[in-house]
């Protein structure tokens, strides 16, 4: 909903094109997939940076947290 309001306020041409072509669902599915991919990459990067592994999780739960 926030992204839709953002498009309506700041990218009116894209908003109206999506609205008139009935492609809102496709567009927002793509946005959701990109966000999920970015989230997963960020989590993996942070885990690697902090040297967090499944072995650490099994051996020392408090340190893992």
C-alpha positions as CSV (number, residue, x, y, z in Angstrom):
1,X,0.0,0.0,0.0
2,X,2.8,2.4,0.8
3,X,4.5,1.7,-2.5
4,X,1.2,2.3,-4.3
5,X,0.8,5.6,-2.6
6,X,4.4,6.5,-3.4
7,X,3.8,5.7,-7.1
8,X,0.6,7.7,-7.1
9,X,2.3,10.7,-5.5
10,X,5.7,10.7,-7.2
11,X,5.4,8.7,-10.4
12,X,2.0,9.5,-11.7
13,X,2.7,8.3,-15.3
14,X,3.8,4.9,-14.2
15,X,0.9,4.7,-11.7
16,X,-1.7,5.5,-14.4
17,X,0.0,3.2,-16.9
18,X,-0.2,0.3,-14.5
19,X,-3.7,1.2,-13.5
20,X,-5.0,1.4,-17.1
21,X,-3.2,-1.8,-18.2
22,X,-4.4,-3.8,-15.1
23,X,-0.8,-4.8,-14.4
24,X,-0.6,-3.7,-10.7
25,X,-0.5,-7.2,-9.5
26,X,2.4,-8.2,-11.8
27,X,4.3,-5.1,-10.9
28,X,3.9,-5.6,-7.1
29,X,4.8,-9.3,-7.3
30,X,8.0,-8.2,-9.0
31,X,8.7,-5.6,-6.3
32,X,8.0,-8.1,-3.6
33,X,10.4,-10.6,-5.2
34,X,13.2,-8.0,-5.5
35,X,12.7,-7.0,-1.8
36,X,12.8,-10.6,-0.7
37,X,16.0,-11.3,-2.7
38,X,17.6,-8.1,-1.3
39,X,16.6,-9.1,2.3
40,X,18.1,-12.6,1.9
41,X,21.4,-11.2,0.4
42,X,21.6,-8.7,3.3
43,X,21.1,-11.4,5.9
44,X,23.7,-13.7,4.3
45,X,26.2,-10.8,4.0
46,X,25.7,-9.8,7.7
47,X,26.1,-13.4,8.8
48,X,29.3,-13.8,6.8
49,X,30.6,-10.5,8.2
50,X,29.9,-11.5,11.8
51,X,31.1,-15.1,11.2
52,X,27.7,-16.5,12.2
53,X,27.3,-20.2,11.2
54,X,25.0,-23.1,12.0
55,X,27.9,-24.6,14.0
56,X,28.0,-21.5,16.2
57,X,24.2,-21.8,16.6
58,X,24.5,-25.4,17.7
59,X,27.4,-24.9,20.1
60,X,26.8,-21.6,21.7
61,X,23.2,-20.4,21.5
62,X,23.7,-17.2,23.5
63,X,26.6,-16.1,21.4
64,X,24.6,-16.8,18.3
65,X,21.8,-14.6,19.5
